[in-house]
Amino acid sequence: MRYYEAQGLLEPGRGANGYREYGDDAVLTVAQIRKLLEAGLSTQQIAYLLPCATGAAPDLEPCPELLDTLRTRLHGLDEHIGTLVRSRQALHDYIDATERRVSTSAGLRRC
């Protein structure tokens, strides 16, 4: 919870003894943060979207630029997935080519 506080996502009160005091709403806010993190959003993006969140799911109210933020993150994820798919295919190709060479030679040799 201190991490979320440091990121500006939670603002606890302070007791007379100086200890942090989290209200009942903090449980809901933490649930919302965790769900948004699972969606691949950064804490900076979550800080922007959190005022638009309602419920534990959370549901997002149509706030200004909300869809732009979500679409930008989705586009970034799609690009990353594309890069991973290409890397995966390149590795498969190297493995296949190397295995074909192994089957036509006497065995493996040290590189």
Backbone as CSV, one residue per row, in Angstrom:
resi,resn,N_x,N_y,N_z,CA_x,CA_y,CA_z,C_x,C_y,C_z
1,MET,0.829,-1.187,0.000,0.000,0.000,0.000,0.875,1.254,0.000
2,ARG,2.056,1.140,0.597,2.955,2.292,0.572,3.408,2.600,-0.852
3,TYR,3.582,1.549,-1.655,3.957,1.757,-3.050,2.862,2.531,-3.773
4,TYR,1.625,2.129,-3.566,0.505,2.829,-4.197,0.441,4.275,-3.711
5,GLU,0.742,4.469,-2.454,0.773,5.824,-1.904,1.887,6.636,-2.575
6,ALA,3.058,6.028,-2.707,4.186,6.724,-3.337,3.885,7.073,-4.793
7,GLN,3.061,6.265,-5.444,2.681,6.505,-6.832,1.517,7.491,-6.953
8,GLY,1.014,7.964,-5.830,-0.083,8.924,-5.844,-1.447,8.293,-6.052
9,LEU,-1.547,6.988,-5.821,-2.805,6.278,-6.046,-3.663,6.188,-4.783
10,LEU,-3.041,6.281,-3.634,-3.745,6.234,-2.347,-3.273,7.401,-1.498
11,GLU,-4.187,7.958,-0.736,-3.834,9.034,0.179,-4.403,8.710,1.557
12,PRO,-3.608,8.050,2.393,-4.120,7.723,3.728,-4.115,8.960,4.619
13,GLY,-4.970,8.903,5.606,-4.934,9.933,6.629,-3.849,9.595,7.640
14,ARG,-3.644,10.442,8.589,-2.667,10.203,9.645,-3.372,10.294,10.990
15,GLY,-3.091,9.289,11.810,-3.633,9.304,13.159,-2.832,10.253,14.037
16,ALA,-3.290,10.453,15.271,-2.594,11.326,16.219,-1.187,10.809,16.492
17,ASN,-1.019,9.485,16.350,0.290,8.881,16.590,1.192,8.944,15.346
18,GLY,0.688,9.504,14.245,1.469,9.626,13.023,1.358,8.435,12.090
19,TYR,0.670,7.377,12.531,0.524,6.193,11.683,-0.462,6.472,10.558
20,ARG,-0.239,5.790,9.459,-1.174,5.900,8.334,-2.501,5.260,8.727
21,GLU,-3.568,5.875,8.284,-4.899,5.317,8.507,-5.614,5.276,7.170
22,TYR,-5.966,4.068,6.766,-6.670,3.888,5.493,-8.147,3.711,5.781
23,GLY,-8.961,4.449,5.077,-10.405,4.344,5.241,-10.942,3.115,4.534
24,ASP,-12.222,2.859,4.714,-12.881,1.716,4.085,-12.776,1.775,2.560
25,ASP,-12.744,2.977,2.011,-12.663,3.127,0.559,-11.316,2.666,0.005
26,ALA,-10.295,2.572,0.850,-8.972,2.131,0.396,-9.005,0.688,-0.102
27,VAL,-9.835,-0.153,0.489,-9.945,-1.548,0.054,-10.462,-1.593,-1.384
28,LEU,-11.471,-0.811,-1.668,-12.016,-0.741,-3.024,-10.982,-0.166,-3.987
29,THR,-10.298,0.887,-3.582,-9.293,1.507,-4.440,-8.174,0.525,-4.762
30,VAL,-7.710,-0.223,-3.788,-6.653,-1.221,-4.023,-7.150,-2.298,-4.984
31,ALA,-8.390,-2.734,-4.839,-8.958,-3.725,-5.765,-8.983,-3.158,-7.186
32,GLN,-9.376,-1.910,-7.325,-9.395,-1.274,-8.638,-7.989,-1.183,-9.224
33,ILE,-7.039,-0.753,-8.420,-5.649,-0.630,-8.874,-5.128,-1.968,-9.363
34,ARG,-5.361,-3.014,-8.599,-4.851,-4.347,-8.966,-5.463,-4.828,-10.279
35,LYS,-6.748,-4.593,-10.473,-7.406,-4.993,-11.727,-6.842,-4.209,-12.905
36,LEU,-6.617,-2.925,-12.716,-6.071,-2.100,-13.794,-4.621,-2.481,-14.091
37,LEU,-3.855,-2.851,-13.061,-2.494,-3.349,-13.286,-2.524,-4.646,-14.090
38,GLU,-3.491,-5.526,-13.786,-3.642,-6.783,-14.533,-3.935,-6.521,-16.009
39,ALA,-4.556,-5.381,-16.299,-4.866,-5.012,-17.686,-3.641,-4.447,-18.399
40,GLY,-2.518,-4.363,-17.671,-1.284,-3.895,-18.287,-1.080,-2.398,-18.240
41,LEU,-1.878,-1.713,-17.454,-1.728,-0.268,-17.343,-0.624,0.077,-16.351
42,SER,0.072,1.161,-16.615,1.102,1.636,-15.693,0.439,2.361,-14.526
43,THR,1.186,2.550,-13.454,0.623,3.283,-12.321,0.336,4.731,-12.703
44,GLN,1.111,5.285,-13.633,0.845,6.641,-14.100,-0.496,6.701,-14.846
45,GLN,-0.739,5.705,-15.697,-2.013,5.649,-16.405,-3.158,5.410,-15.425
46,ILE,-2.923,4.562,-14.437,-3.956,4.277,-13.437,-4.282,5.534,-12.644
47,ALA,-3.283,6.316,-12.305,-3.535,7.558,-11.568,-4.455,8.472,-12.369
48,TYR,-4.280,8.462,-13.671,-5.126,9.277,-14.537,-6.544,8.718,-14.619
49,LEU,-6.654,7.373,-14.685,-7.958,6.730,-14.872,-8.738,6.511,-13.578
50,LEU,-8.051,6.433,-12.463,-8.688,6.061,-11.195,-9.889,6.932,-10.831
51,PRO,-9.843,8.231,-11.067,-11.044,9.030,-10.750,-12.270,8.619,-11.579
52,CYS,-12.053,7.932,-12.684,-13.158,7.496,-13.541,-13.669,6.110,-13.147
53,ALA,-13.007,5.448,-12.188,-13.331,4.063,-11.826,-14.428,4.019,-10.765
54,THR,-15.362,3.082,-10.987,-16.396,2.813,-9.986,-16.504,1.308,-9.831
55,GLY,-16.777,0.858,-8.631,-16.929,-0.575,-8.379,-15.598,-1.299,-8.406
56,ALA,-15.612,-2.543,-7.951,-14.384,-3.327,-7.829,-13.889,-3.864,-9.162
57,ALA,-14.744,-3.918,-10.167,-14.368,-4.544,-11.442,-13.143,-3.921,-12.107
58,PRO,-12.858,-2.685,-12.153,-13.767,-1.551,-12.025,-14.453,-1.240,-13.341
59,ASP,-15.565,-0.544,-13.225,-16.209,0.037,-14.394,-15.613,1.425,-14.562
60,LEU,-15.412,1.828,-15.800,-14.825,3.137,-16.057,-15.869,4.065,-16.656
61,GLU,-16.066,5.172,-16.000,-16.972,6.195,-16.506,-16.281,6.899,-17.678
62,PRO,-17.042,7.322,-18.673,-16.430,7.981,-19.825,-15.903,9.376,-19.471
63,CYS,-14.684,9.407,-18.963,-14.021,10.666,-18.636,-13.249,11.166,-19.859
64,PRO,-12.900,12.443,-19.871,-12.133,12.977,-21.010,-10.848,12.177,-21.242
65,GLU,-10.587,11.884,-22.482,-9.382,11.202,-22.939,-9.218,9.775,-22.396
66,LEU,-10.238,9.241,-21.748,-10.162,7.882,-21.204,-9.909,6.864,-22.303
67,LEU,-10.717,6.897,-23.348,-10.555,5.917,-24.423,-9.218,6.069,-25.128
68,ASP,-8.724,7.295,-25.279,-7.412,7.496,-25.895,-6.317,6.811,-25.085
69,THR,-6.376,6.934,-23.773,-5.380,6.297,-22.902,-5.445,4.783,-23.031
70,LEU,-6.657,4.229,-23.002,-6.812,2.780,-23.109,-6.375,2.273,-24.480
71,ARG,-6.753,2.991,-25.526,-6.361,2.578,-26.880,-4.855,2.675,-27.090
72,THR,-4.231,3.693,-26.540,-2.777,3.841,-26.650,-2.079,2.667,-25.981
73,ARG,-2.545,2.282,-24.805,-1.937,1.143,-24.103,-2.162,-0.143,-24.882
74,LEU,-3.359,-0.332,-25.425,-3.658,-1.529,-26.211,-2.759,-1.587,-27.443
75,HIS,-2.559,-0.467,-28.103,-1.685,-0.416,-29.271,-0.252,-0.817,-28.888
76,GLY,0.221,-0.316,-27.755,1.555,-0.681,-27.271,1.666,-2.170,-26.996
77,LEU,0.640,-2.741,-26.392,0.630,-4.184,-26.124,0.618,-4.973,-27.426
78,ASP,-0.184,-4.542,-28.396,-0.236,-5.227,-29.690,1.124,-5.204,-30.379
79,GLU,1.811,-4.071,-30.323,3.149,-3.983,-30.918,4.122,-4.927,-30.220
80,HIS,4.043,-4.966,-28.897,4.928,-5.846,-28.122,4.644,-7.314,-28.447
81,ILE,3.387,-7.659,-28.540,3.010,-9.030,-28.892,3.535,-9.374,-30.279
82,GLY,3.421,-8.452,-31.216,3.941,-8.686,-32.561,5.439,-8.951,-32.549
83,THR,6.163,-8.176,-31.765,7.604,-8.377,-31.640,7.908,-9.750,-31.046
84,LEU,7.181,-10.128,-30.023,7.383,-11.438,-29.400,7.073,-12.574,-30.363
85,VAL,6.015,-12.446,-31.147,5.651,-13.477,-32.118,6.755,-13.629,-33.163
86,ARG,7.292,-12.500,-33.643,8.383,-12.571,-34.624,9.634,-13.203,-34.014
87,SER,9.949,-12.855,-32.776,11.108,-13.444,-32.093,10.914,-14.942,-31.904
88,ARG,9.706,-15.325,-31.513,9.396,-16.742,-31.320,9.569,-17.512,-32.622
89,GLN,9.073,-16.939,-33.718,9.194,-17.602,-35.012,10.657,-17.718,-35.429
90,ALA,11.445,-16.676,-35.203,12.872,-16.722,-35.546,13.574,-17.825,-34.757
91,LEU,13.243,-17.966,-33.488,13.847,-19.031,-32.684,13.437,-20.407,-33.195
92,HIS,12.165,-20.572,-33.534,11.711,-21.840,-34.118,12.483,-22.145,-35.399
93,ASP,12.679,-21.133,-36.238,13.409,-21.330,-37.491,14.849,-21.757,-37.228
94,TYR,15.516,-21.124,-36.264,16.886,-21.514,-35.921,16.942,-22.946,-35.395
95,ILE,16.000,-23.286,-34.540,15.963,-24.646,-33.986,15.740,-25.661,-35.096
96,ASP,14.756,-25.398,-35.962,14.463,-26.323,-37.059,15.672,-26.493,-37.971
97,ALA,16.307,-25.391,-38.348,17.467,-25.466,-39.243,18.616,-26.218,-38.591
98,THR,18.826,-25.974,-37.305,19.909,-26.645,-36.592,19.618,-28.127,-36.434
99,GLU,18.389,-28.484,-36.135,18.019,-29.896,-36.006,18.182,-30.625,-37.336
100,ARG,17.869,-29.971,-38.446,18.070,-30.598,-39.758,19.552,-30.868,-40.003
101,ARG,20.402,-29.933,-39.602,21.843,-30.119,-39.778,22.359,-31.242,-38.889
102,VAL,21.797,-31.355,-37.677,22.214,-32.421,-36.764,21.865,-33.777,-37.361
103,SER,20.678,-33.894,-37.949,20.245,-35.179,-38.486,21.048,-35.588,-39.718
104,THR,21.686,-34.633,-40.410,22.480,-34.965,-41.583,23.958,-35.062,-41.279
105,SER,24.358,-34.708,-40.046,25.775,-34.830,-39.683,25.951,-35.927,-38.651
106,ALA,27.194,-36.189,-38.290,27.491,-37.276,-37.354,27.054,-36.956,-35.939
107,GLY,26.796,-35.752,-35.639,26.373,-35.391,-34.283,26.657,-33.939,-34.003
108,LEU,26.497,-33.553,-32.761,26.730,-32.165,-32.370,28.207,-31.933,-32.148
109,ARG,28.663,-30.770,-32.499,30.036,-30.393,-32.212,30.015,-29.108,-31.426
110,ARG,31.080,-28.836,-30.750,31.177,-27.601,-29.976,31.374,-26.416,-30.911
111,CYS,30.719,-25.317,-30.607,30.857,-24.098,-31.434,32.086,-23.313,-31.019
